[in-house]
Amino acid sequence: MKAISTLAVTVLAAALAAPCIAQTAIDTKRIINTGLVYPTCIAHAPGDSTRLFVLEKAGRVRIINLADNTLVATSFLDIDPLVTGGASISDEQGLLGMAFDPDYTTNGQFYVYYTSATNDNVARYTVSSNPNIANPTGVLLMSWVDPYTNHNGGCLQFGPDGNLYIGVGDGGSQNDPGNRAQNLAEKLGKVHRIKPTTGGASPYYTIPTDNPFAGGATTADDTVWTFGMRNPWRFSFDRLTGDLWIGDVGQNTVEEIDFQAAGTGAGRNYGWRCAEGDITTGMTGCTFGDPSLTAPIHTYRHVSGTTGGYSVTGGVVYRGCRIPDLQGTYFFAEYVNSNIWSFRYVGGVKSDFQNRNATLGTSAEGAVVNQIVAFGEDESGEVYMADHGGQIYKIIPASGDGTCIPPLVGDLDRNGVVNGADLGLLLAGWGTCGTPCPGDLDFNGVINGADLGLLLSNWTL
């Protein structure tokens, strides 16, 4: 290990002397202009680079054919009769979230989150023999009473651990009446974590043994992962690092982005309703400033203009291959003020914060990008945005869209060069690694000298 450390010092010194890469100019490309009604979510199926799936609020799942950026005429799934509140843009109900099972290519299972007359629901469906059509009948995994029509949450994401994470709002109205977000026996105001089964019988999932309140020793719901959230409308996992990024919608004053490094986050309390972002609300139920509360990594105030807004849309970390220097950049948006922002967050330090309105706020076709309700990724990690008016946009190089630039073997941070930063990532995981394991370049489950050799073979001077 001493030899490795000596090599690391030498290589890091060379990396620091190397010139920086110029930042690529970016733009947006409108891939869908008409045909969608109030989209709420963008998803892709594992192993499928040809399609995107877009949810319509009323209860339909539509398919975008990425070969020619057209909508498939027939819905992939239509559960409109089950869905309440999907016909209007002015409410927060409808078909809100979708996630494909990591083993979708073999089990055909996917999951949706929707509101019904009195409840919020998570259900499982399967694809039919036609890959563009789902079987119309699903099974219900979870259902709970939601006392109001707003703050439903609705995000579904599979983590790198294979578990399904479910974002649930505080149930609505104002000030979280009943302090539900702090009540561990309540579904509301939380992110939940379950392990779906393949086939099987009700409830079609099990409780991960490392869930913070698993085991029934208390009255806490075994599925709770984190709590103290107002409305975690959109969250995502960094596909490279496994980090979890959560956009939690505020009430009167503050919007926030929360962060959980891979392998952390169990049992965290984000403070609602006594805390709204980084300020006190003056309400009871918890104590603002208590060290047991977890602070957001980014907040902005309720103001007009380009520095703030009134409703955050959580985004995604760019891990595509068209724009290498954007690797590791988190994109998110403000729904009401139509702002698009980005920043990096490494080692607990936020950097490179940018307002992207000038480059992303108007598409290459001249369309105004506004009311962004969701971000999504395709199979290769390219980033898309949905606005509530029905348009879907893709972030592209300003020089135009095209085929991906294959990443260099060893470029672990995907910034277009192999240097000391990549070496540091590889050495940090030396030995047997878990999931994800970006330094395992030969995919044998171990980071060792063979991986180091592959990295050094592409070293950028």
DAPEKA-V405029 format. One record per residue. N is the residue number from 1. PSI is psi in radians with two decimals (* if undefined). BURIAL is # if it has 24 or more other ideal C-beta (glycine too) atoms within 12 Angstrom, else .. D_FIRST is the distance of its C-alpha to the first C-alpha in whole Angstrom. Layout:
n=N psi=PSI burial=BURIAL d_first=D_FIRST
n=N psi=PSI burial=BURIAL d_first=D_FIRST
This chain:
n=1 psi=-0.49 burial=. d_first=0
n=2 psi=-0.71 burial=. d_first=4
n=3 psi=-0.68 burial=. d_first=5
n=4 psi=-0.75 burial=# d_first=5
n=5 psi=-0.72 burial=. d_first=6
n=6 psi=-0.75 burial=. d_first=9
n=7 psi=-0.71 burial=# d_first=10
n=8 psi=-0.74 burial=# d_first=10
n=9 psi=-0.78 burial=. d_first=13
n=10 psi=-0.79 burial=. d_first=14
n=11 psi=-0.68 burial=# d_first=15
n=12 psi=-0.68 burial=. d_first=16
n=13 psi=-0.72 burial=. d_first=19
n=14 psi=-0.65 burial=. d_first=20
n=15 psi=-0.70 burial=# d_first=21
n=16 psi=-0.47 burial=. d_first=22
n=17 psi=-0.23 burial=. d_first=25
n=18 psi=2.59 burial=. d_first=26
n=19 psi=2.67 burial=. d_first=29
n=20 psi=2.74 burial=. d_first=29
n=21 psi=2.42 burial=. d_first=31
n=22 psi=2.51 burial=. d_first=35
n=23 psi=2.27 burial=. d_first=36
n=24 psi=2.33 burial=# d_first=38
n=25 psi=2.43 burial=. d_first=41
n=26 psi=2.87 burial=# d_first=42
n=27 psi=3.09 burial=# d_first=45
n=28 psi=2.53 burial=# d_first=46
n=29 psi=2.19 burial=# d_first=48
n=30 psi=2.03 burial=# d_first=51
n=31 psi=-0.41 burial=# d_first=50
n=32 psi=2.21 burial=# d_first=53
n=33 psi=-0.77 burial=. d_first=56
n=34 psi=2.86 burial=. d_first=58
n=35 psi=-0.27 burial=. d_first=59
n=36 psi=2.47 burial=# d_first=56
n=37 psi=1.92 burial=# d_first=58
n=38 psi=1.16 burial=# d_first=56
n=39 psi=2.58 burial=# d_first=52
n=40 psi=-0.30 burial=# d_first=50
n=41 psi=2.54 burial=# d_first=47
n=42 psi=2.28 burial=# d_first=45
n=43 psi=2.84 burial=# d_first=43
n=44 psi=2.68 burial=# d_first=41
n=45 psi=2.43 burial=# d_first=41
n=46 psi=2.34 burial=# d_first=37
n=47 psi=0.03 burial=. d_first=37
n=48 psi=1.86 burial=# d_first=41
n=49 psi=0.09 burial=. d_first=40
n=50 psi=-0.22 burial=. d_first=44
n=51 psi=2.68 burial=# d_first=45
n=52 psi=2.67 burial=# d_first=45
n=53 psi=2.25 burial=# d_first=47
n=54 psi=2.26 burial=# d_first=49
n=55 psi=2.41 burial=# d_first=51
n=56 psi=2.43 burial=# d_first=54
n=57 psi=-0.60 burial=# d_first=55
n=58 psi=-0.26 burial=# d_first=58
n=59 psi=0.25 burial=# d_first=56
n=60 psi=2.57 burial=# d_first=55
n=61 psi=2.12 burial=# d_first=52
n=62 psi=2.73 burial=# d_first=52
n=63 psi=2.32 burial=# d_first=51
n=64 psi=2.17 burial=# d_first=50
n=65 psi=1.93 burial=. d_first=50
n=66 psi=-0.23 burial=# d_first=47
n=67 psi=-0.64 burial=. d_first=48
n=68 psi=0.18 burial=. d_first=51
n=69 psi=0.93 burial=# d_first=51
n=70 psi=2.72 burial=. d_first=54
n=71 psi=2.34 burial=# d_first=54
n=72 psi=2.32 burial=# d_first=55
n=73 psi=-0.71 burial=. d_first=59
n=74 psi=2.39 burial=. d_first=58
n=75 psi=2.50 burial=# d_first=56
n=76 psi=-0.71 burial=# d_first=53
n=77 psi=2.45 burial=# d_first=54
n=78 psi=1.85 burial=# d_first=57
n=79 psi=0.54 burial=# d_first=57
n=80 psi=-0.73 burial=# d_first=60
n=81 psi=-0.39 burial=. d_first=62
n=82 psi=-0.31 burial=# d_first=59
n=83 psi=2.33 burial=# d_first=58
n=84 psi=2.42 burial=# d_first=60
n=85 psi=0.26 burial=# d_first=60
n=86 psi=-0.12 burial=# d_first=59
n=87 psi=-0.19 burial=. d_first=62
n=88 psi=2.53 burial=. d_first=61
n=89 psi=-0.23 burial=. d_first=59
n=90 psi=-0.14 burial=. d_first=60
n=91 psi=3.07 burial=# d_first=59
n=92 psi=0.21 burial=# d_first=55
n=93 psi=2.97 burial=# d_first=56
n=94 psi=-2.84 burial=# d_first=55
n=95 psi=1.98 burial=# d_first=53
n=96 psi=-0.45 burial=# d_first=50
n=97 psi=2.72 burial=# d_first=46
n=98 psi=2.47 burial=# d_first=45
n=99 psi=2.38 burial=# d_first=42
n=100 psi=2.42 burial=# d_first=41
n=101 psi=2.43 burial=# d_first=39
n=102 psi=-0.47 burial=# d_first=36
n=103 psi=0.53 burial=. d_first=37
n=104 psi=-0.63 burial=# d_first=41
n=105 psi=-0.39 burial=. d_first=41
n=106 psi=-0.61 burial=. d_first=41
n=107 psi=-0.21 burial=. d_first=43
n=108 psi=0.29 burial=# d_first=45
n=109 psi=2.48 burial=# d_first=45
n=110 psi=2.91 burial=# d_first=44
n=111 psi=2.52 burial=# d_first=45
n=112 psi=2.70 burial=# d_first=48
n=113 psi=2.19 burial=# d_first=49
n=114 psi=2.78 burial=# d_first=52
n=115 psi=2.45 burial=# d_first=55
n=116 psi=-2.90 burial=# d_first=58
n=117 psi=-0.76 burial=. d_first=61
n=118 psi=-0.13 burial=. d_first=60
n=119 psi=2.79 burial=# d_first=56
n=120 psi=2.55 burial=# d_first=53
n=121 psi=2.52 burial=# d_first=52
n=122 psi=2.17 burial=# d_first=48
n=123 psi=2.72 burial=# d_first=49
n=124 psi=2.37 burial=# d_first=48
n=125 psi=2.95 burial=# d_first=50
n=126 psi=2.67 burial=# d_first=49
n=127 psi=2.61 burial=# d_first=49
n=128 psi=-2.99 burial=. d_first=52
n=129 psi=-0.34 burial=. d_first=53
n=130 psi=2.02 burial=. d_first=53
n=131 psi=-0.25 burial=. d_first=50
n=132 psi=0.10 burial=# d_first=52
n=133 psi=2.23 burial=. d_first=54
n=134 psi=2.68 burial=# d_first=52
n=135 psi=2.37 burial=. d_first=54
n=136 psi=-0.26 burial=. d_first=57
n=137 psi=2.24 burial=. d_first=56
n=138 psi=-3.02 burial=# d_first=53
n=139 psi=2.53 burial=# d_first=52
n=140 psi=2.18 burial=# d_first=52
n=141 psi=-0.81 burial=# d_first=49
n=142 psi=2.55 burial=# d_first=49
n=143 psi=2.36 burial=# d_first=52
n=144 psi=2.65 burial=# d_first=53
n=145 psi=2.33 burial=. d_first=56
n=146 psi=1.99 burial=# d_first=55
n=147 psi=-0.36 burial=# d_first=58
n=148 psi=3.08 burial=# d_first=59
n=149 psi=-0.15 burial=# d_first=58
n=150 psi=3.02 burial=# d_first=55
n=151 psi=0.98 burial=# d_first=52
n=152 psi=-0.17 burial=# d_first=51
n=153 psi=-2.29 burial=# d_first=47
n=154 psi=-0.06 burial=# d_first=47
n=155 psi=2.41 burial=# d_first=43
n=156 psi=2.30 burial=# d_first=42
n=157 psi=2.39 burial=# d_first=38
n=158 psi=2.31 burial=# d_first=36
n=159 psi=2.98 burial=# d_first=32
n=160 psi=-0.24 burial=# d_first=29
n=161 psi=0.00 burial=# d_first=29
n=162 psi=0.03 burial=# d_first=33
n=163 psi=2.69 burial=# d_first=35
n=164 psi=2.17 burial=# d_first=38
n=165 psi=2.37 burial=# d_first=38
n=166 psi=2.06 burial=# d_first=42
n=167 psi=2.17 burial=# d_first=43
n=168 psi=2.25 burial=# d_first=46
n=169 psi=3.08 burial=# d_first=48
n=170 psi=0.03 burial=# d_first=50
n=171 psi=-0.16 burial=# d_first=53
n=172 psi=-2.93 burial=# d_first=55
n=173 psi=-2.64 burial=. d_first=58
n=174 psi=2.69 burial=. d_first=57
n=175 psi=0.30 burial=# d_first=55
n=176 psi=1.16 burial=# d_first=53
n=177 psi=2.30 burial=. d_first=57
n=178 psi=-0.10 burial=# d_first=56
n=179 psi=0.78 burial=# d_first=52
n=180 psi=-0.57 burial=# d_first=51
n=181 psi=-0.44 burial=# d_first=47
n=182 psi=-0.16 burial=# d_first=47
n=183 psi=1.89 burial=# d_first=48
n=184 psi=-0.23 burial=# d_first=46
n=185 psi=-0.16 burial=. d_first=48
n=186 psi=2.56 burial=# d_first=49
n=187 psi=-0.47 burial=# d_first=48
n=188 psi=2.54 burial=# d_first=49
n=189 psi=0.64 burial=# d_first=46
n=190 psi=2.94 burial=# d_first=43
n=191 psi=2.22 burial=# d_first=40
n=192 psi=2.80 burial=# d_first=40
n=193 psi=2.12 burial=# d_first=38
n=194 psi=2.87 burial=# d_first=39
n=195 psi=1.72 burial=# d_first=38
n=196 psi=2.61 burial=# d_first=41
n=197 psi=2.88 burial=# d_first=42
n=198 psi=2.09 burial=. d_first=43
n=199 psi=-2.32 burial=. d_first=47
n=200 psi=-3.00 burial=. d_first=48
n=201 psi=2.92 burial=. d_first=50
n=202 psi=2.40 burial=. d_first=50
n=203 psi=0.16 burial=. d_first=48
n=204 psi=0.35 burial=# d_first=46
n=205 psi=2.86 burial=# d_first=43
n=206 psi=2.95 burial=. d_first=41
n=207 psi=2.12 burial=# d_first=39
n=208 psi=2.34 burial=# d_first=36
n=209 psi=-0.37 burial=. d_first=35
n=210 psi=0.19 burial=. d_first=32
n=211 psi=2.46 burial=# d_first=35
n=212 psi=-0.43 burial=# d_first=36
n=213 psi=0.35 burial=# d_first=39
n=214 psi=2.61 burial=# d_first=39
n=215 psi=-0.20 burial=. d_first=41
n=216 psi=0.26 burial=. d_first=44
n=217 psi=-0.35 burial=. d_first=44
n=218 psi=-3.12 burial=. d_first=45
n=219 psi=-0.01 burial=. d_first=48
n=220 psi=2.55 burial=# d_first=45
n=221 psi=2.20 burial=# d_first=45
n=222 psi=-0.38 burial=# d_first=42
n=223 psi=-0.16 burial=# d_first=41
n=224 psi=2.29 burial=# d_first=41
n=225 psi=-0.96 burial=# d_first=37
n=226 psi=2.80 burial=# d_first=38
n=227 psi=-3.07 burial=# d_first=41
n=228 psi=0.65 burial=# d_first=43
n=229 psi=2.52 burial=# d_first=44
n=230 psi=-0.93 burial=# d_first=47
n=231 psi=1.46 burial=# d_first=47
n=232 psi=1.27 burial=# d_first=43
n=233 psi=-0.79 burial=# d_first=45
n=234 psi=2.29 burial=# d_first=42
n=235 psi=2.89 burial=# d_first=38
n=236 psi=2.76 burial=# d_first=36
n=237 psi=2.37 burial=# d_first=32
n=238 psi=2.04 burial=# d_first=30
n=239 psi=-0.34 burial=# d_first=29
n=240 psi=-0.82 burial=# d_first=25
n=241 psi=-0.39 burial=# d_first=24
n=242 psi=0.06 burial=# d_first=27
n=243 psi=2.57 burial=# d_first=28
n=244 psi=2.24 burial=# d_first=31
n=245 psi=2.24 burial=# d_first=34
n=246 psi=2.22 burial=# d_first=37
n=247 psi=2.00 burial=# d_first=41
n=248 psi=2.09 burial=# d_first=43
n=249 psi=2.30 burial=# d_first=47
n=250 psi=-3.08 burial=# d_first=48
n=251 psi=-1.41 burial=# d_first=52
n=252 psi=-0.37 burial=. d_first=54
n=253 psi=-0.68 burial=. d_first=51
n=254 psi=2.45 burial=# d_first=47
n=255 psi=2.64 burial=# d_first=45
n=256 psi=2.66 burial=# d_first=42
n=257 psi=2.20 burial=# d_first=38
n=258 psi=2.72 burial=# d_first=36
n=259 psi=2.36 burial=# d_first=32
n=260 psi=1.96 burial=# d_first=30
n=261 psi=2.60 burial=. d_first=26
n=262 psi=2.33 burial=# d_first=25
n=263 psi=0.06 burial=. d_first=25
n=264 psi=3.09 burial=. d_first=27
n=265 psi=-0.28 burial=# d_first=31
n=266 psi=2.18 burial=# d_first=33
n=267 psi=0.18 burial=# d_first=36
n=268 psi=2.53 burial=# d_first=36
n=269 psi=2.02 burial=# d_first=39
n=270 psi=0.07 burial=# d_first=40
n=271 psi=-0.28 burial=# d_first=43
n=272 psi=2.26 burial=# d_first=46
n=273 psi=0.08 burial=# d_first=49
n=274 psi=-0.35 burial=# d_first=48
n=275 psi=2.41 burial=# d_first=46
n=276 psi=1.79 burial=# d_first=46
n=277 psi=-2.10 burial=# d_first=43
n=278 psi=0.32 burial=# d_first=43
n=279 psi=2.83 burial=# d_first=46
n=280 psi=2.53 burial=. d_first=48
n=281 psi=-0.28 burial=# d_first=51
n=282 psi=0.02 burial=. d_first=53
n=283 psi=2.77 burial=# d_first=53
n=284 psi=3.11 burial=. d_first=53
n=285 psi=-0.46 burial=# d_first=50
n=286 psi=-3.12 burial=# d_first=47
n=287 psi=2.02 burial=. d_first=47
n=288 psi=2.38 burial=# d_first=45
n=289 psi=-0.13 burial=. d_first=43
n=290 psi=2.32 burial=. d_first=42
n=291 psi=-0.24 burial=. d_first=38
n=292 psi=-0.22 burial=. d_first=38
n=293 psi=2.54 burial=# d_first=39
n=294 psi=2.21 burial=# d_first=36
n=295 psi=2.65 burial=# d_first=37
n=296 psi=2.81 burial=# d_first=37
n=297 psi=-0.27 burial=# d_first=35
n=298 psi=2.41 burial=# d_first=38
n=299 psi=2.79 burial=# d_first=42
n=300 psi=2.72 burial=# d_first=45
n=301 psi=2.82 burial=# d_first=48
n=302 psi=1.55 burial=# d_first=51
n=303 psi=2.78 burial=. d_first=53
n=304 psi=2.86 burial=. d_first=55
n=305 psi=-2.87 burial=. d_first=53
n=306 psi=-0.11 burial=. d_first=50
n=307 psi=-0.13 burial=. d_first=48
n=308 psi=-2.82 burial=# d_first=49
n=309 psi=-2.77 burial=# d_first=50
n=310 psi=-0.08 burial=# d_first=51
n=311 psi=1.88 burial=# d_first=49
n=312 psi=2.47 burial=# d_first=46
n=313 psi=1.87 burial=# d_first=44
n=314 psi=2.57 burial=# d_first=41
n=315 psi=-2.51 burial=# d_first=39
n=316 psi=2.76 burial=# d_first=36
n=317 psi=2.24 burial=# d_first=33
n=318 psi=2.16 burial=# d_first=33
n=319 psi=0.46 burial=# d_first=31
n=320 psi=-3.05 burial=# d_first=33
n=321 psi=0.01 burial=# d_first=33
n=322 psi=-0.50 burial=# d_first=36
n=323 psi=1.36 burial=# d_first=35
n=324 psi=-0.63 burial=# d_first=31
n=325 psi=-0.10 burial=# d_first=31
n=326 psi=-0.05 burial=# d_first=33
n=327 psi=2.28 burial=# d_first=29
n=328 psi=0.06 burial=# d_first=29
n=329 psi=2.24 burial=# d_first=32
n=330 psi=2.14 burial=# d_first=34
n=331 psi=2.37 burial=# d_first=38
n=332 psi=3.06 burial=# d_first=40
n=333 psi=2.89 burial=# d_first=44
n=334 psi=2.07 burial=# d_first=47
n=335 psi=-0.84 burial=# d_first=50
n=336 psi=-0.85 burial=# d_first=53
n=337 psi=-0.06 burial=# d_first=52
n=338 psi=0.70 burial=# d_first=51
n=339 psi=2.57 burial=# d_first=48
n=340 psi=2.19 burial=# d_first=44
n=341 psi=2.91 burial=# d_first=41
n=342 psi=2.72 burial=# d_first=38
n=343 psi=2.96 burial=# d_first=35
n=344 psi=2.66 burial=# d_first=31
n=345 psi=1.85 burial=# d_first=29
n=346 psi=2.22 burial=# d_first=25
n=347 psi=0.56 burial=. d_first=23
n=348 psi=0.16 burial=. d_first=27
n=349 psi=2.22 burial=. d_first=28
n=350 psi=2.37 burial=. d_first=31
n=351 psi=2.95 burial=. d_first=32
n=352 psi=0.71 burial=. d_first=34
n=353 psi=2.29 burial=. d_first=37
n=354 psi=2.46 burial=# d_first=40
n=355 psi=2.17 burial=# d_first=43
n=356 psi=0.24 burial=# d_first=44
n=357 psi=-0.70 burial=# d_first=47
n=358 psi=-0.59 burial=. d_first=48
n=359 psi=-0.52 burial=# d_first=46
n=360 psi=-0.20 burial=# d_first=46
n=361 psi=-0.31 burial=# d_first=49
n=362 psi=2.24 burial=. d_first=52
n=363 psi=2.94 burial=# d_first=51
n=364 psi=-0.41 burial=# d_first=51
n=365 psi=-0.04 burial=. d_first=54
n=366 psi=0.12 burial=. d_first=56
n=367 psi=2.47 burial=# d_first=55
n=368 psi=2.20 burial=. d_first=55
n=369 psi=1.99 burial=# d_first=52
n=370 psi=2.92 burial=# d_first=52
n=371 psi=0.97 burial=# d_first=52
n=372 psi=2.11 burial=# d_first=49
n=373 psi=-0.32 burial=# d_first=48
n=374 psi=2.61 burial=# d_first=45
n=375 psi=2.75 burial=# d_first=42
n=376 psi=2.97 burial=# d_first=41
n=377 psi=2.64 burial=# d_first=38
n=378 psi=-3.07 burial=# d_first=39
n=379 psi=-0.55 burial=# d_first=37
n=380 psi=0.02 burial=# d_first=35
n=381 psi=0.11 burial=# d_first=34
n=382 psi=2.63 burial=# d_first=37
n=383 psi=2.42 burial=# d_first=39
n=384 psi=2.72 burial=# d_first=43
n=385 psi=2.48 burial=# d_first=45
n=386 psi=2.28 burial=# d_first=48
n=387 psi=2.72 burial=# d_first=51
n=388 psi=-0.22 burial=# d_first=54
n=389 psi=-0.20 burial=# d_first=56
n=390 psi=0.09 burial=# d_first=55
n=391 psi=2.58 burial=# d_first=53
n=392 psi=2.30 burial=# d_first=50
n=393 psi=2.65 burial=# d_first=48
n=394 psi=2.39 burial=# d_first=44
n=395 psi=2.18 burial=# d_first=42
n=396 psi=2.89 burial=# d_first=42
n=397 psi=2.55 burial=# d_first=41
n=398 psi=-0.38 burial=. d_first=44
n=399 psi=-0.18 burial=. d_first=45
n=400 psi=2.77 burial=. d_first=46
n=401 psi=2.89 burial=# d_first=44
n=402 psi=-2.83 burial=. d_first=43
n=403 psi=2.74 burial=. d_first=40
n=404 psi=2.62 burial=. d_first=37
n=405 psi=1.96 burial=. d_first=34
n=406 psi=2.34 burial=. d_first=31
n=407 psi=2.55 burial=# d_first=28
n=408 psi=2.42 burial=# d_first=26
n=409 psi=2.19 burial=# d_first=23
n=410 psi=-0.19 burial=# d_first=20
n=411 psi=1.33 burial=# d_first=22
n=412 psi=-0.53 burial=# d_first=21
n=413 psi=0.09 burial=# d_first=23
n=414 psi=0.78 burial=# d_first=26
n=415 psi=0.17 burial=# d_first=27
n=416 psi=-0.11 burial=# d_first=28
n=417 psi=2.70 burial=# d_first=25
n=418 psi=2.00 burial=# d_first=21
n=419 psi=-2.82 burial=# d_first=19
n=420 psi=-0.55 burial=# d_first=17
n=421 psi=-0.70 burial=# d_first=18
n=422 psi=-0.69 burial=# d_first=17
n=423 psi=-0.71 burial=# d_first=14
n=424 psi=-0.71 burial=# d_first=14
n=425 psi=-0.71 burial=# d_first=15
n=426 psi=-0.81 burial=# d_first=13
n=427 psi=-0.54 burial=# d_first=10
n=428 psi=-0.45 burial=. d_first=12
n=429 psi=0.29 burial=# d_first=13
n=430 psi=2.34 burial=. d_first=10
n=431 psi=-2.75 burial=. d_first=11
n=432 psi=2.31 burial=. d_first=15
n=433 psi=2.86 burial=# d_first=17
n=434 psi=-2.43 burial=. d_first=20
n=435 psi=2.23 burial=# d_first=23
n=436 psi=2.88 burial=# d_first=23
n=437 psi=1.28 burial=# d_first=20
n=438 psi=-0.43 burial=# d_first=20
n=439 psi=-0.12 burial=# d_first=16
n=440 psi=1.39 burial=# d_first=17
n=441 psi=-0.40 burial=# d_first=19
n=442 psi=0.13 burial=. d_first=20
n=443 psi=0.70 burial=. d_first=21
n=444 psi=0.16 burial=. d_first=20
n=445 psi=0.02 burial=. d_first=19
n=446 psi=2.40 burial=. d_first=15
n=447 psi=2.03 burial=# d_first=13
n=448 psi=-2.83 burial=# d_first=11
n=449 psi=-0.53 burial=. d_first=11
n=450 psi=-0.73 burial=. d_first=14
n=451 psi=-0.69 burial=# d_first=15
n=452 psi=-0.72 burial=# d_first=13
n=453 psi=-0.71 burial=. d_first=15
n=454 psi=-0.73 burial=# d_first=18
n=455 psi=-0.84 burial=# d_first=17
n=456 psi=-0.43 burial=# d_first=17
n=457 psi=-0.34 burial=. d_first=20
n=458 psi=0.35 burial=# d_first=22
n=459 psi=2.32 burial=# d_first=21
n=460 psi=2.14 burial=# d_first=24
n=461 psi=* burial=. d_first=24
